């Protein structure tokens, strides 16, 4: 037993993955190919993807948002856990990365579950709200440009049903959020988001030290 979160050493992390990770082959291939890219560090960890799949099963989710696609690992993770009539609205602006992602969605046999919208995410979310989709989504994953995190959070809450869940990535930001000497725009934005969610009585929340930090906020 312990009254604090265990520090995960490289050796313990290796054991942790070996003893707990059930990563489908197509996700492993996507992750390994993404790792070799110049921006490969932006990909979520495999244990986070697995955790999100578990959440989808627990919630019996069918309609979700993926805000920030990159090479498609998070969208694919969620889509694999959704029923055949499940749907992921995937928001991004980068054609090259999302074209790469679509190849793996097709390879995994879940491309029919993922609707890619190439536009600024705020515009896509607004269009969904304007179309009458407020209160109809089960889950939203926010992992796009940090400057717009607060906007994405507010729009996601509007689109979520009561009991729906928003997951905010990178909330520990490599540890910079705890360093008083760091004041760049992204770090300050994440600090502001973290403080806002903590005080937001519209949700029940918990921050998890998985990957680069993941906050879960359940809409009341």
Secondary structure, 3 states (H helix, E strand, C coil): CCCCCCCCCHHHHHHHHHHHCCCCHHHHHHHHHHHCCCCHHHCCCHHHHHHHHHHHHHHCCCEEEEECCCCCHHHHHHHHHCCCCCEEEEEECCHHHHHHHHHHHHHCCCHHHEEEEECCHHHHHHHHHHCCCCCCEEEEEECCCHHHHHHHHHHHHHHEEEEEEEEEECCCHHHHHHCCCCCCHHHHHHHHHHHHHHHCCCEEEEEECCCCCEEEEEEC
